[in-house]
Structures are given as C-alpha cells and as structure tokens.
Amino acid sequence: MPFATRLIAALALSLTLATGVPAQEETPTETQPALGQAVEDGGTGPLRVATRTAPPFAFVGPDGEWTGIAIELFRAVADELDRSFTLEEVPLDDMIDGTAAGTYDAAIAALSITPGREERVDFSFPFYSTGLGIAVHPDPAGGWLRVVRNIFTWQFLAVLAGLSTVLVAAGGAVWAFERRGNNEEFHPDALHGIGDGFWWAAVTMTTVGYGDKAPRTLGGRIVGLIWMFTAMLIVASFTAAIAASLTVGQLSQGISGIADLEDASVGVVSAATGADEMAARGIRARGFDTIEDGYDALAAGRIDAFLHDMPLLRWIALQEYQGEIQVLPDPIGRQDYGIALPEGDELREPINRALLAYIRSPEWQALVTRYLGGM
C-alpha cells in the first residue's frame, strides 16, 4: 500500500476513534435541602406538636379547632416548610418532658424560654416578648367587709383584751375605796361592785361622763385623778392604732407592684414561671391549676393578687371577668415565648428561618393586633 494511502487510512482511523468515544458525563453536585424539605423520614409524616390551653396564644375556638397567636404562627411556619402537623393537648410539664424525650416534634403555646427548660430542650428564636403581670381586685378597699377584717385582727383583739384588763384594774381600785362610803353607786358585792367600777372607768376614759357614778372618798378621787391622765394616753394611743390599722390596711390592699406582694396573699399557676418568680423572691404563693381558678379565688377575696403572664391575664380578665379583675399596667421582668424542639433537632434552623420571615411580615402584625390590639 502506498505510503500516502496508509497515511490517509491512519488519519481516518484516528478521527473515528476520537469522535467515537463518548464525552465524560459531568458529575452532579450534591444539593442542600431547600427550606421546607424534610430532613427526617422523607419529610412526609405529620409533625406531632404538643400544646395546651393558654389564650390568646392557644385555645379551642367556637368551631372546635385550635387557634390563637402561637397556633396560627406555627401553622404559617409549617406551611412554609411544606409540613403537616397534628396537635395534642397535654399539661405544661408533659409539653417539656415529651419534647425532650422525642415523643413530640415540637411544643407550642405561651411557652416561656427559661434556663431550666433550655437545659432539656432547644428553643426557636423568640416570637413574642412580654412579662409577668399582677391581677388584683378592682376595689382595693373591698368595702366595709375588708375594713372590718383590717380592724378585727388577732393583734386588735389582743390590744382590746389588754385594755379590758386595765379597765377592770382601774374599776376594781376605785371600788375598793368606794364600797363602804359610797355603796349606793358602787355595790358592796365584789362582782357587782367591780362591774360598777368597770363602767365608771370606761365612761371616764372616753370622757363621756354620764355622772351616774363618781368617786366620793379621798382614795377614790386620787384613783380617779390618776385614771383620768392615764386614760388620756390610752385613748390617744388606741385611736392612733385604729387609724393606722385602717390606713395601712387600705394601702396594703392597694397593690401597685411586685414589692407590695411581700405582705399579701398571692396566687400563681402551679409549675409556671410566675411560681418560679415568687420562689426566687422568697414570697410564699398559693398554687392553682388554671388562671380561672386563681381569678375565682381573687374575686372571692381569698387572695389579694394573682401573678401570671400578662397577656394571658389580660385576655381572660377581658373575656370572662370584666369589671371583676384589674391587671396592673407594668410588667415584671421579661418573658420570651418560643417553640420548643428536641435537642439537636435538624428542623430548628428551617423553623427559625421561616419564623423570622413571618414575624417581620404584615400578616404577623395583623395577627397580634387581632388578638391583643384592644388590650
């Protein structure tokens, strides 16, 4: 074969081989899951979410469906994540315990972020900040019944018993001198005579001076003179004590802040942050199962104040106890509400991104205004 022919054939074979080899396919790059794409179980199963009644953040509406600020917030977040969820009502302790154990994928309501809870579960970013509130009776004086209660205390009865003893002593002293020389006004018999002396001492002390009984002997008049000056001091002190009791009683029932709770009877919801706050301040508080139970005790006068999260206090007072309960305007401390998640849960970051986007939207502002705008 001529050299030229062999060269042409070699070139043709090389060209065929070159064009016949398929180009190497580009290796696809691994993509990160998009916001809302599930990271566990393929993202197809509904999330189990624990909640509890805490209006206006979580409650069952007239249609029998769960609603409220926190519920609608989580519904918007779940829609953004393209996840469905089911709600299960459980007590507050079970919300934290169940989420920490992985029984629930999340817990949502008016759930405060606290150091103790953060040790057991992870929280989302806060979606609402508030504080504790103090609910009191709108009439701090409580009418005549509370005035009577302020006067007739054990201390008052002890003072009254002491005063009666002094009156008996003064009456007995004057009777001892008058029983022989003035037995018409002071009976010779001891029981009746000391009774006459008691009466004389009482009317002399109060400066009424009916004139029906008066000492006529020298010893009796000396006792009477001493008793007059002594009675003036007793009456002045006794009057001041009663006035102070009434004034302090009025002021002590006029609770205006956390400092006024030290000498008051305080109620809280058991296991809630209000109970922790009272324990931290060394203030004894009576525990109730629900806000309504505490409000009933407050309206009946069994407690002087009730401490709990301010928006919950205001909502229930407005809906169910209008005119019976007053919530003080200044919050105590700071309460941040968040979504509780199991520790290390991979949904935390997607939930945080969706949550932050939602609470910066006009829809969130409209939601909060719809529930809390009038309070």
C-alpha positions in Angstrom: 0.0 0.0 0.0 1.5 3.4 -0.9 2.7 5.5 1.9 0.1 8.2 1.1 -2.7 5.7 1.3 -1.5 4.3 4.6 -1.2 7.8 6.0 -4.8 8.7 4.9 -6.1 5.5 6.5 -4.3 6.1 9.7 -5.7 9.6 9.9 -9.2 8.4 9.2 -8.9 5.7 11.9 -7.7 8.3 14.4 -10.5 10.6 13.6 -13.0 7.8 14.0 -11.6 6.7 17.3 -11.6 10.3 18.5 -15.2 11.0 17.6 -16.5 7.6 18.7 -15.5 7.9 22.4 -18.5 9.4 24.3 -17.8 12.6 26.2 -17.4 12.0 30.1 -20.6 12.9 31.9 -20.5 15.8 34.4 -20.7 14.5 38.0 -23.9 16.0 39.6 -23.2 18.1 42.6 -25.0 17.3 45.9 -27.7 19.9 46.7 -28.7 21.1 50.2 -32.3 20.5 51.2 -34.4 23.6 50.4 -36.3 25.4 53.1 -39.2 23.2 53.9 -37.7 20.0 52.6 -37.9 17.4 55.3 -34.7 16.1 56.9 -36.1 13.0 58.5 -38.4 10.2 57.3 -38.5 11.8 53.9 -40.5 14.7 55.2 -43.8 13.0 54.6 -45.1 12.3 58.1 -47.1 14.9 60.1 -45.3 16.5 63.0 -46.6 15.7 66.4 -47.0 19.0 68.3 -47.8 19.4 72.0 -49.9 22.3 73.1 -52.1 23.5 76.0 -54.9 26.0 76.5 -53.3 29.4 77.0 -55.5 32.1 75.4 -54.9 34.1 73.4 -51.9 32.1 72.2 -53.5 28.7 72.1 -57.1 27.7 72.7 -60.0 25.9 71.1 -62.3 28.2 69.2 -66.1 28.1 68.8 -65.7 25.8 65.8 -63.8 23.2 67.9 -60.5 23.9 66.2 -57.3 25.1 67.8 -56.5 28.7 67.2 -54.6 31.6 68.7 -51.4 33.6 68.1 -49.0 30.7 68.7 -51.1 28.2 66.8 -51.5 30.4 63.7 -47.9 31.3 63.8 -46.9 27.6 63.8 -49.4 26.9 61.0 -47.7 29.6 58.9 -44.3 28.2 59.6 -45.4 24.6 58.8 -46.9 25.8 55.5 -43.6 27.4 54.7 -41.8 24.2 55.5 -44.4 22.2 53.5 -45.1 20.0 56.5 -48.4 18.9 58.1 -48.8 18.6 61.8 -51.2 17.3 64.5 -51.9 19.0 67.8 -52.1 17.1 71.1 -53.3 18.9 74.3 -51.1 18.0 77.3 -50.2 19.6 80.7 -47.3 22.0 80.8 -44.8 19.6 82.3 -45.7 17.0 79.7 -45.0 19.5 76.9 -41.4 19.8 78.1 -40.9 16.2 79.1 -42.5 14.8 75.9 -40.5 17.1 73.7 -37.2 16.3 75.5 -37.9 12.6 75.1 -38.8 12.9 71.4 -42.4 12.0 71.9 -43.3 15.3 70.3 -41.6 17.0 67.4 -42.4 20.4 68.9 -44.3 22.2 71.6 -46.1 25.5 71.1 -48.3 27.8 73.2 -47.4 30.6 75.6 -44.2 28.7 76.4 -41.6 30.8 78.1 -37.9 30.3 77.4 -36.2 29.7 80.7 -32.7 28.4 81.6 -34.2 25.3 83.2 -36.2 24.4 80.2 -33.3 25.2 77.8 -31.3 22.5 79.6 -33.7 19.9 78.4 -35.0 21.1 75.1 -33.9 23.5 72.3 -36.0 26.6 71.6 -36.6 28.5 68.4 -36.0 32.2 68.3 -38.5 34.1 70.5 -41.6 35.2 68.6 -43.2 37.3 71.4 -41.8 39.1 74.4 -43.8 40.1 77.4 -43.6 40.0 81.2 -45.4 38.8 84.3 -48.5 40.7 85.3 -50.3 41.2 88.6 -54.0 40.9 88.7 -55.9 42.5 91.7 -59.4 43.2 92.7 -60.6 46.5 91.1 -61.8 47.7 94.5 -58.7 47.5 96.8 -60.7 48.7 99.8 -63.1 45.8 99.5 -66.0 47.8 101.1 -66.9 47.6 104.8 -66.2 43.9 105.0 -62.5 44.5 104.3 -62.4 47.4 106.7 -63.9 45.1 109.4 -61.3 42.5 108.5 -58.5 45.0 108.9 -59.7 46.1 112.3 -60.6 42.8 113.9 -57.3 41.1 113.6 -55.7 38.9 116.3 -53.5 41.9 117.1 -56.5 44.1 117.6 -58.2 41.5 119.8 -55.1 41.3 121.9 -55.0 45.0 122.4 -58.7 45.0 123.3 -58.2 42.3 125.9 -55.3 44.3 127.4 -57.5 47.4 127.5 -60.3 45.5 129.2 -57.8 44.2 131.8 -56.7 47.8 132.6 -60.3 48.9 132.9 -61.1 46.1 135.3 -58.0 47.1 137.4 -59.0 50.8 137.5 -62.6 49.9 138.3 -61.5 47.5 141.0 -59.2 50.1 142.6 -61.9 52.7 142.8 -64.4 50.2 144.1 -62.0 49.2 146.9 -62.2 52.8 148.2 -65.9 53.5 147.4 -67.6 50.2 148.5 -68.0 51.4 152.1 -68.5 55.1 151.8 -70.4 55.2 148.5 -72.2 51.9 148.3 -75.1 53.5 146.5 -73.1 54.0 143.4 -70.6 51.2 143.9 -72.3 48.0 145.0 -70.7 46.3 148.1 -70.7 42.9 146.5 -67.4 42.3 144.7 -68.8 41.1 141.4 -71.4 43.9 141.1 -69.1 46.4 142.5 -66.2 45.8 140.2 -68.8 45.9 137.3 -69.7 49.4 138.6 -66.1 50.3 138.7 -65.5 49.0 135.2 -68.4 51.1 133.9 -67.1 54.2 135.7 -63.6 53.6 134.3 -64.9 53.2 130.7 -67.0 56.4 130.7 -64.2 58.3 132.3 -61.7 57.1 129.8 -64.0 58.1 126.9 -64.8 61.5 128.5 -68.5 60.7 128.2 -69.0 61.3 131.9 -72.6 60.3 132.4 -72.4 61.4 136.0 -74.2 58.4 137.3 -71.1 57.2 139.2 -68.4 59.3 140.7 -65.8 58.7 143.5 -66.6 60.5 146.7 -63.9 59.2 149.1 -60.3 60.7 149.1 -58.8 57.4 148.0 -61.4 57.0 145.2 -60.8 60.5 143.9 -57.0 60.0 143.9 -57.5 56.9 141.9 -59.9 58.8 139.6 -57.4 61.6 139.0 -54.6 59.1 138.2 -57.0 57.3 135.9 -58.0 60.4 134.0 -54.5 61.2 132.9 -53.7 57.6 132.2 -56.9 57.3 130.1 -56.0 60.3 128.0 -52.8 58.5 127.0 -54.6 55.2 126.4 -57.3 56.8 124.2 -54.7 58.7 122.2 -52.7 55.6 121.6 -55.7 53.4 120.9 -57.1 55.9 118.4 -53.8 56.2 116.6 -53.5 52.4 116.4 -57.0 52.1 114.9 -56.3 54.9 112.4 -53.0 53.3 111.4 -54.7 49.9 111.0 -57.3 51.3 108.7 -54.7 53.4 106.7 -52.2 50.6 106.4 -55.0 48.2 105.5 -56.1 50.4 102.7 -52.6 50.9 101.4 -51.6 47.3 101.7 -54.6 46.3 99.6 -53.7 48.9 97.0 -51.1 46.7 95.4 -49.1 48.6 92.8 -46.1 46.4 92.1 -44.0 43.4 93.0 -42.8 45.0 96.2 -46.3 45.1 97.6 -46.7 41.3 97.3 -44.4 40.5 100.3 -47.2 41.1 102.8 -50.1 40.0 100.5 -51.7 36.7 99.8 -50.6 35.8 96.3 -51.8 33.1 93.9 -49.9 31.7 90.9 -50.4 28.9 88.4 -48.5 25.8 89.6 -45.3 24.9 87.7 -45.5 28.2 85.7 -42.9 30.9 85.6 -44.9 33.0 88.0 -44.4 30.4 90.7 -40.6 30.4 89.9 -40.5 34.2 90.2 -42.2 34.1 93.6 -39.9 31.3 94.9 -36.9 33.3 93.7 -38.1 36.3 95.6 -38.9 34.3 98.8 -42.6 35.2 98.6 -45.0 32.4 99.5 -47.6 31.8 96.9 -50.7 29.6 96.6 -50.7 27.4 93.6 -53.7 27.0 91.3 -54.3 24.6 88.3 -55.6 27.3 85.9 -55.8 31.1 85.7 -59.6 30.8 86.1 -59.2 29.0 89.4 -56.9 31.8 90.6 -59.3 34.5 89.3 -62.2 32.9 91.1 -60.2 33.0 94.4 -59.2 36.6 93.7 -62.8 37.7 93.0 -64.0 35.9 96.2 -61.4 37.7 98.3 -59.5 34.5 99.2 -56.2 36.0 97.8 -55.1 39.6 97.3 -53.2 39.2 94.0 -52.6 36.7 91.2 -49.4 36.5 89.2 -49.0 35.1 85.7 -48.0 36.1 82.2 -49.5 39.5 81.4 -51.2 38.9 78.0 -52.9 35.8 79.4 -54.1 37.6 82.5 -55.5 40.5 80.4 -57.2 38.2 77.8 -59.0 36.1 80.4 -59.9 39.1 82.5 -61.4 40.9 79.5 -63.3 37.8 78.2 -64.6 36.3 81.4 -64.0 38.7 84.4 -64.7 42.1 83.0 -65.2 44.5 85.9 -64.2 41.9 88.5 -60.4 41.8 87.9 -57.9 44.5 87.2 -54.5 43.8 85.7 -51.8 46.3 86.6 -50.2 48.0 83.6 -46.5 47.5 84.4 -45.0 44.1 83.5 -42.5 42.4 85.8 -39.3 41.1 84.2 -39.2 39.7 80.7 -40.9 36.6 79.3 -39.9 35.3 75.8 -42.2 32.8 74.1 -40.6 30.3 71.7 -41.2 26.9 70.0 -39.7 24.0 72.0 -37.9 21.3 70.0 -35.9 18.2 70.9 -32.2 18.9 71.5 -30.2 18.9 68.3 -33.3 18.7 66.1 -32.5 19.4 62.4 -35.7 21.3 61.9 -34.6 24.0 64.2 -32.8 26.0 61.5 -35.6 25.8 58.9 -38.1 26.7 61.6 -36.1 29.7 62.7 -35.7 31.0 59.1 -39.4 30.6 58.5 -40.3 32.1 61.9 -38.1 35.1 61.4 -39.5 35.8 58.0 -43.1 35.5 59.3 -42.8 37.8 62.3 -41.4 40.5 60.1 -44.4 40.3 57.8 -47.6 42.4 57.8 -49.5 39.2 58.4 -47.9 38.8 61.8 -48.6 42.3 62.8 -52.2 41.9 61.8 -52.4 38.6 63.8 -51.1 40.2 67.0 -53.4 43.2 66.6 -56.4 41.0 66.1 -55.9 39.2 69.4 -54.1 41.8 71.5 -54.7 45.2 69.9 -57.5 46.1 72.2 -55.7 45.3 75.4 
